Amino acid sequence: MMGKKWCTALAILLMPAIGVALAWCAAALWFDGPSTGWLSGALAVGFPAGCLALLVRLRPLRRAMIAALLAVIACVAWWLQIPPRNDEASCV
C-alpha cells in the first residue's frame, strides 16, 4: 500500500489535470449549455465552483477527487449526447 507521502504527491500531480477538466466543463457549459445567456453563465461558473468547494471541504482528499471526477464524467456524458450540427448559425 502507498504511504501518505506518495498519496500526497499523487494528489498534487493530479490537481492540474483536474483544473483542466473543470475548465473544459465550464467552456462546454458556456458554449453548448442552455440558450439563455444568464443560465449558461451561471452553470459555467457554478459547476467548477461547486467542484472546487468539494475539493476543499470533503475529506479525505481521495474521496473529494473521486467526487470531482464523477462530476466531470457526468458533464462529458452530457456533452457527448448533444447532436453535432454544421450550419451557419453554429459558426457565428
SULWOHU-V584150 format. One record per run of one state. SS is the DSSP state (helix for helix, strand for strand, loop for the rest). FROM is the first residue (numbers start at 1). LEN is the number of residues. If there is no record, write none. Layout:
BEGIN
SS/FROM/LEN
SS/FROM/LEN
END
This chain:
BEGIN
loop/1/3
helix/4/29
loop/33/4
helix/37/21
loop/58/3
helix/61/20
loop/81/7
helix/88/3
loop/91/2
END
